[in-house]
Amino acid sequence: MRKALFTILACMALVGFVGLPMLQAVEAPADMKIKAPEGYSKVTKTEVAFSHKGHAKIDCKMCHHKGEATQKCSAAGCHDSKDSKDKASEHSFYKAFHDMKSPHSCIGCHKKEAKGPTKCPECHPKA
């Protein structure tokens, strides 16, 4: 009797552990264009086409590592620095996408995974 009860409880715990996060999964938003936030001091490259669906297998928290999955990178308190000369700061909008050493940035993740674009014209096509 105890063994059966333990088995049932263990199965319920496993289903809860695996199943509940799936119920909270967020549907990947539509494809979008990433562009510098309004008021960014100097824009020299074209905006970037980004496919959320193409990245759906990656945990949202890899990119949205400090907030909700619906929060933009340029949200207040995140990568909200609009000074283009401030590329080294953790609040730099530029660094959010270009930090080669961070697995949370586009280039950092693409280099780590050895796939995806890593050079300027691959993301920023000529206008």
Secondary structure as UniProt FT lines:
FT   HELIX           2..23
FT   STRAND          32..34
FT   TURN            38..39
FT   STRAND          48..50
FT   HELIX           53..55
FT   TURN            56..57
FT   HELIX           60..62
FT   TURN            69..70
FT   TURN            73..74
FT   TURN            76..77
FT   TURN            84..85
FT   TURN            90..91
FT   HELIX           93..98
FT   TURN            100..101
FT   TURN            103..104
FT   HELIX           106..113
FT   HELIX           120..123
//
